[in-house]
Amino acid sequence: MVVDIDDIDTVAVIGAGEMGRGIGAVAALAGYETAVNDIDEDQLADAREQVEWSYDKTVENGAATREEVEAARDRLTFTTDFDAAVGDADFVTEAAVEQQAVKEDIFADLDETAPEEAILATNTSGLNITQLAESTDRPAQVIGTHWFNPPMLMELVEVIMTEHAPESVGDTGEALIESFGKTPIRCKIDIPSFIVNRLMRPYGEAPAWMVYRGEYSITELDSAMKYKEGFPMGPFELADYTGGIQIRVEGEGDHLEDDRPMAYDTEVCPLLHQLYEKGRYGRKADAGYYEYDERDEPQIPVDAGQGVDTLEVWAPIVNEAAKMVQNDVATVEDVDTGARLGGNWPMGPLEKADEVGADAVLQTLTDVASRQNDTNKLAENLPCDLLVEKATTGETFY
Ligand SMILES: NC(=O)c1ccc[n+]([C@@H]2O[C@H](COP(=O)([O-])OP(=O)(O)OC[C@H]3O[C@@H](n4cnc5c(N)ncnc54)[C@H](O)[C@@H]3O)[C@@H](O)[C@H]2O)c1
């Protein structure tokens, strides 16, 4: 199996959509012979055009020279021929549609066609990587490499391990990500949503419950998190942007079939159901938490969040972060790096906990949970042992 970064010369990417094309562009620019494969000719043509555009931008921005970009173009091919794309690959990353069955078929095909020493990775946002590994005869050589959008610009990549993959394969994956000029963080256990999206969930969820309970308004919370705390977007603005309402409602119950550690076990806030039933999926539907008929950006007054205690939003996120550390999913540093580079947050949740004190976080979490009648939801907000320990001993995370 490939265990040394120096053994990797050739990269293949399966799926030429938004992510696959960007990953291919990064790999070729970093010096790898790269093939991007898709079943759809039109997607490949679009991908080629978009990569040309982004390479031109890279030169304009001074991030690469014209010669470097020309050399990358020569190293990058777009093809519908799966066998040609992966036949010589040392590292393959799959970035096809987010459907477990489609990905399992692709992994079985990769296992048959890619060289037997090749590492096979997936860009899934949260599907079961352990099952993907098990659909091959080389489960030890399967990992997740979860990129952020757009790959050319976003610095973070999560490297996700399964119980089948040894440390050495994760190390090689991280070394490769570094050679691409990106920053890897390690998700040591295959859990739903991995590190960054795991933090994003309470960022959307806890504020939705606060609005549902009538404690704050949508604009108050968005304004507070954006302008007082310095997040790039408030939780509702972000959910409208990413389609979070639809993703959460349609994904409710997924945990019933997920036997991975830390599988979710909570219900979606009724506020999301109400919006979903009205077809208010977010920006792409012209309405979500906000209306988008006449303007692109929601109007969020800078001073609307003055009365919001932002620690109420932070506390469940800190708790989720501490749970990941407690369960040895990720280090304190990797959790915070994920939040800063993956979410563009002003600081990581565990840095925040150290800044305000774990005891203050615990107190706020308990207060919020006590206002919540829904017992199911209460369970998610129960403080984890590590947070309680930090609060009691006065120890910090760093
Ligand atoms: N878009 C994001 O912001 C984002 C971020 C991180 C991870 N991801 C993940 O990356 C993956 C790709 O997402 P995307 O947004 O690029 O999707 P996309 O819909 O833009 O592209 C998916 C591509 O896969 C192709 N495809 C489908 N079946 C295929 C097959 N059998 N073989 C080859 N190609 C096939 C489709 O033709 C399409 O071009 C998903 O798993 C997604 O969850 C997406």
The ligand as a Gaussian input file, in Angstrom:
#p B3LYP/6-31G(d) Opt

LIG

0 1
 N      -20.699000      21.450000      -2.561000
 C      -20.139000      21.561000      -1.368000
 O      -20.142000      22.641000      -0.748000
 C      -19.457000      20.386000      -0.742000
 C      -18.535000      20.599000       0.291000
 C      -17.866000      19.502000       0.833000
 C      -18.138000      18.227000       0.377000
 N      -19.059000      18.053000      -0.617000
 C      -19.287000      16.670000      -1.081000
 O      -18.577000      16.492000      -2.302000
 C      -19.290000      15.593000      -3.143000
 C      -19.580000      16.270000      -4.466000
 O      -20.334000      17.423000      -4.215000
 P      -20.550000      18.525000      -5.349000
 O      -21.170000      19.699000      -4.669000
 O      -19.310000      18.682000      -6.134000
 O      -21.675000      17.783000      -6.222000
 P      -22.128000      18.105000      -7.711000
 O      -23.552000      17.706000      -7.771000
 O      -21.735000      19.497000      -8.097000
 O      -21.247000      17.114000      -8.583000
 C      -21.381000      15.722000      -8.511000
 C      -20.819000      15.158000      -9.790000
 O      -20.728000      13.747000      -9.675000
 C      -21.011000      13.226000     -10.951000
 N      -21.312000      11.798000     -10.809000
 C      -22.439000      11.217000     -10.355000
 N      -22.302000       9.882000     -10.362000
 C      -21.059000       9.617000     -10.841000
 C      -20.335000       8.435000     -11.102000
 N      -20.858000       7.241000     -10.877000
 N      -19.082000       8.543000     -11.580000
 C      -18.534000       9.765000     -11.827000
 N      -19.178000      10.920000     -11.593000
 C      -20.421000      10.846000     -11.115000
 C      -22.147000      14.073000     -11.473000
 O      -22.265000      13.956000     -12.877000
 C      -21.681000      15.443000     -11.040000
 O      -20.876000      16.067000     -12.009000
 C      -20.526000      15.166000      -2.355000
 O      -20.245000      13.990000      -1.680000
 C      -20.723000      16.332000      -1.397000
 O      -21.418000      15.967000      -0.237000
 C      -19.712000      19.082000      -1.187000

